[in-house]
Amino acid sequence: MRLEGKTAIVTGAGSGFGAGIARIFAREGATVMVADINAAAALAIADEIGGIACTVDVANGASVAAMAKAARDAWGRIDILVNNAGITHLPKAMEDVTEEEFDRVLAVNAKSVYLTAREIVPGMKAARTGAILNIASTAGLSPRPRLNWYNASKGWMITATKTMAVELAPAGVRVNALCPVAGETPLLASFMGEDTPEMRAKFLSTIPLGRFSTPQDMGEAAAFLCSDAASMITGVALEVDGGRCI
């Protein structure tokens, strides 16, 4: 029960890594807000783990403000924030990515971190405690070609994590990131371009442990970094990648 008595918001928690994080957090004793743009998916996971469902567009300031208010109204405080919601563009030459695709990737993967910080950091600073976890990617550390602007958005998130950690440390707030390799999530086909045995084999050949990241892998790592067991860890971008970045 590493998170017993803690309250946590997990964005993008209706599926994939976010759902895995929400499940492990609940198992470890946290009360979880399952926040997702897909209302039905959020409700399904929230019902499963005994949490609260919230429909949110993390790229929209008013929507993020409403999410934070709902959490404060329910709990009176927010102990943990996991910025997990993310999207990608399909693999293509960097110059072929449309402006609309670029704007959407940066809004969901980067702007969202600013928006949640704007709404939630002041309360954590006032309480002089809190943990923020940003779900980045090995793409921000060891980029693959043809995912250029997605890679860049995750590199941004890693730098944001480190600067947030430095700024918020005096207030007792820790900020870390996880860097998974591609996993069994709804985004897998988008990363690969097509989900075929051949493409899977190509991706897996770059992962020394020989498998994709799973939602449970992410949940276990997230629970550790957001728990008091990691009280001396801040500003870290932890690779959960089976050796992909070696």
C-alpha positions as CSV (number, residue, x, y, z in Angstrom):
1,M,0.0,0.0,0.0
2,R,2.7,2.5,-1.1
3,L,0.1,5.2,-1.9
4,E,-2.3,4.7,0.9
5,G,-4.3,7.8,1.7
6,K,-3.0,9.6,-1.4
7,T,-5.2,11.3,-4.0
8,A,-4.1,11.1,-7.7
9,I,-5.2,12.4,-11.1
10,V,-4.1,10.3,-14.0
11,T,-4.8,11.8,-17.5
12,G,-5.3,9.6,-20.4
13,A,-6.3,6.9,-18.0
14,G,-9.1,5.4,-20.0
15,S,-6.8,3.0,-21.8
16,G,-3.2,1.9,-22.3
17,F,-0.5,3.0,-20.0
18,G,-2.8,5.4,-18.2
19,A,-5.2,2.7,-17.3
20,G,-2.3,0.5,-16.1
21,I,-1.1,3.4,-13.9
22,A,-4.6,4.0,-12.5
23,R,-5.0,0.3,-11.6
24,I,-1.7,0.0,-9.8
25,F,-2.3,3.3,-8.0
26,A,-5.6,2.0,-6.7
27,R,-4.1,-1.3,-5.7
28,E,-1.5,0.6,-3.8
29,G,-4.2,2.5,-1.8
30,A,-4.6,5.7,-3.8
31,T,-7.9,7.3,-4.6
32,V,-7.7,8.0,-8.3
33,M,-9.4,10.4,-10.7
34,V,-9.5,8.6,-14.1
35,A,-9.3,11.6,-16.6
36,D,-9.7,11.0,-20.3
37,I,-11.2,12.6,-23.4
38,N,-13.2,9.4,-23.9
39,A,-16.0,9.7,-21.2
40,A,-17.1,6.0,-21.5
41,A,-13.5,4.7,-21.2
42,A,-12.9,6.9,-18.1
43,L,-16.1,5.7,-16.5
44,A,-15.3,2.0,-17.2
45,I,-11.8,2.2,-15.5
46,A,-13.1,4.4,-12.7
47,D,-15.9,1.8,-11.9
48,E,-13.3,-1.0,-12.1
49,I,-11.0,0.6,-9.5
50,G,-13.4,2.5,-7.4
51,G,-12.2,5.9,-8.6
52,I,-13.7,9.0,-10.0
53,A,-14.3,9.5,-13.7
54,C,-13.6,12.9,-15.4
55,T,-13.9,13.9,-19.0
56,V,-11.1,16.2,-20.0
57,D,-9.4,17.6,-23.1
58,V,-5.9,18.2,-21.7
59,A,-5.1,20.6,-24.5
60,N,-7.9,23.0,-23.4
61,G,-7.3,25.3,-20.5
62,A,-11.0,25.5,-19.4
63,S,-11.3,21.8,-19.5
64,V,-8.1,21.2,-17.4
65,A,-9.3,23.9,-14.9
66,A,-12.6,22.0,-14.5
67,M,-10.8,18.8,-13.9
68,A,-8.6,20.3,-11.2
69,K,-11.7,21.9,-9.6
70,A,-13.6,18.6,-9.6
71,A,-10.6,16.9,-7.8
72,R,-10.3,19.6,-5.2
73,D,-14.1,19.6,-4.6
74,A,-14.0,15.8,-4.1
75,W,-10.8,15.5,-2.0
76,G,-9.8,19.0,-0.8
77,R,-6.3,18.4,-2.2
78,I,-4.4,16.8,-5.0
79,D,-1.3,14.7,-3.9
80,I,-0.2,13.2,-7.2
81,L,-0.6,14.3,-10.8
82,V,0.3,12.0,-13.7
83,N,0.5,13.7,-17.1
84,N,0.0,10.6,-19.2
85,A,-2.3,11.7,-22.0
86,G,-0.5,11.8,-25.3
87,I,-0.8,11.4,-29.1
88,T,1.5,11.0,-32.1
89,H,1.4,11.7,-35.8
90,L,1.8,8.8,-38.2
91,P,5.3,7.9,-39.3
92,K,6.3,10.2,-42.2
93,A,9.0,12.5,-43.4
94,M,9.2,15.6,-41.1
95,E,8.2,18.0,-43.9
96,D,5.1,15.9,-44.7
97,V,3.5,16.3,-41.3
98,T,0.7,18.8,-41.6
99,E,0.5,22.0,-39.5
100,E,-2.7,20.6,-38.0
101,E,-1.0,17.4,-36.9
102,F,2.0,19.3,-35.5
103,D,-0.2,21.7,-33.5
104,R,-2.3,18.8,-32.1
105,V,0.8,16.8,-31.0
106,L,2.4,19.7,-29.3
107,A,-0.9,20.8,-27.7
108,V,-1.6,17.3,-26.2
109,N,2.0,16.3,-25.4
110,A,3.5,19.6,-24.3
111,K,0.9,22.4,-23.7
112,S,-1.0,20.0,-21.4
113,V,1.9,19.9,-19.0
114,Y,1.8,23.7,-18.7
115,L,-2.0,23.7,-18.3
116,T,-2.1,21.1,-15.5
117,A,0.8,22.8,-13.7
118,R,-1.0,26.1,-13.9
119,E,-4.0,24.6,-12.2
120,I,-2.5,22.1,-9.7
121,V,1.0,23.4,-8.8
122,P,-0.2,26.3,-6.6
123,G,-2.1,23.9,-4.3
124,M,0.9,21.6,-4.0
125,K,3.2,24.5,-3.2
126,A,0.8,25.7,-0.5
127,A,0.7,22.2,1.0
128,R,4.5,22.0,0.6
129,T,4.2,18.4,-0.8
130,G,3.2,16.7,-3.9
131,A,4.4,14.5,-6.8
132,I,4.1,15.1,-10.5
133,L,4.9,12.4,-13.0
134,N,5.2,13.2,-16.8
135,I,5.0,10.2,-19.1
136,A,7.6,11.0,-21.8
137,S,9.2,8.4,-24.1
138,T,12.4,6.8,-25.2
139,A,11.6,8.9,-28.4
140,G,12.8,11.9,-26.4
141,L,16.1,10.2,-25.7
142,S,16.9,8.0,-28.7
143,P,14.6,9.2,-31.5
144,R,13.4,7.0,-34.3
145,P,13.2,8.5,-37.8
146,R,9.9,9.6,-39.3
147,L,8.4,10.5,-35.9
148,N,10.3,13.8,-35.8
149,W,7.8,16.1,-34.2
150,Y,6.5,13.4,-31.8
151,N,10.1,12.8,-30.7
152,A,10.6,16.5,-30.2
153,S,7.5,16.8,-28.0
154,K,8.7,14.1,-25.7
155,G,12.2,15.7,-25.6
156,W,10.4,18.9,-24.5
157,M,8.6,16.9,-21.8
158,I,11.9,15.6,-20.4
159,T,13.4,19.1,-20.2
160,A,10.2,20.4,-18.7
161,T,10.4,17.7,-16.0
162,K,13.9,18.7,-15.1
163,T,13.2,22.4,-14.9
164,M,10.0,21.9,-13.0
165,A,11.9,19.7,-10.5
166,V,14.5,22.4,-9.9
167,E,11.9,25.1,-9.4
168,L,9.5,23.2,-7.2
169,A,12.1,21.4,-5.0
170,P,12.2,24.2,-2.4
171,A,8.4,23.8,-2.1
172,G,8.7,20.1,-1.4
173,V,7.2,19.1,-4.7
174,R,8.9,16.3,-6.7
175,V,8.7,16.0,-10.5
176,N,9.9,13.0,-12.5
177,A,9.3,11.4,-15.9
178,L,9.0,7.9,-17.2
179,C,10.3,7.0,-20.7
180,P,8.7,3.8,-22.0
181,V,9.4,2.1,-25.2
182,A,6.5,1.4,-27.5
183,G,3.9,-0.7,-25.7
184,E,0.7,-2.7,-26.1
185,T,-1.5,0.4,-26.2
186,P,-3.9,2.0,-28.7
187,L,-0.9,4.1,-30.0
188,L,1.2,1.1,-31.0
189,A,-0.1,0.9,-34.5
190,S,0.3,4.6,-35.0
191,F,4.0,4.4,-34.0
192,M,4.7,1.5,-36.4
193,G,2.6,2.8,-39.2
194,E,0.9,-0.5,-39.5
195,D,0.5,-3.4,-37.0
196,T,1.8,-6.4,-38.8
197,P,4.0,-9.3,-37.6
198,E,6.8,-7.9,-39.7
199,M,6.6,-4.4,-38.2
200,R,6.4,-5.9,-34.7
201,A,9.5,-8.0,-35.3
202,K,11.4,-4.9,-36.5
203,F,10.5,-2.9,-33.4
204,L,11.1,-5.7,-31.0
205,S,14.6,-6.3,-32.5
206,T,15.6,-2.9,-31.0
207,I,14.6,-3.9,-27.5
208,P,17.2,-6.1,-25.7
209,L,14.6,-7.7,-23.4
210,G,12.6,-8.6,-26.4
211,R,9.2,-7.3,-25.5
212,F,7.1,-4.2,-25.5
213,S,6.4,-2.1,-22.4
214,T,3.1,-3.1,-20.7
215,P,0.6,-1.0,-18.8
216,Q,1.6,-2.9,-15.6
217,D,5.3,-2.1,-16.2
218,M,4.4,1.6,-16.3
219,G,2.1,1.3,-13.3
220,E,4.7,-0.3,-11.1
221,A,7.4,2.3,-12.0
222,A,4.9,5.2,-11.6
223,A,3.8,3.9,-8.1
224,F,7.4,3.9,-7.0
225,L,8.3,7.3,-8.2
226,C,5.1,8.9,-6.7
227,S,5.5,7.1,-3.4
228,D,7.4,8.2,-0.3
229,A,10.0,5.5,-1.1
230,A,11.2,7.8,-3.8
231,S,11.3,10.9,-1.5
232,M,14.9,11.8,-2.6
233,I,14.3,11.3,-6.3
234,T,13.3,14.3,-8.4
235,G,14.2,15.5,-12.0
236,V,14.7,11.9,-13.2
237,A,13.7,10.6,-16.6
238,L,13.5,6.9,-15.9
239,E,13.8,4.5,-18.8
240,V,11.2,1.7,-18.7
241,D,12.3,0.3,-22.0
242,G,13.9,-3.1,-21.8
243,G,17.3,-1.7,-22.6
244,R,16.2,0.2,-25.8
245,C,18.3,3.3,-24.9
246,I,21.5,1.4,-24.1
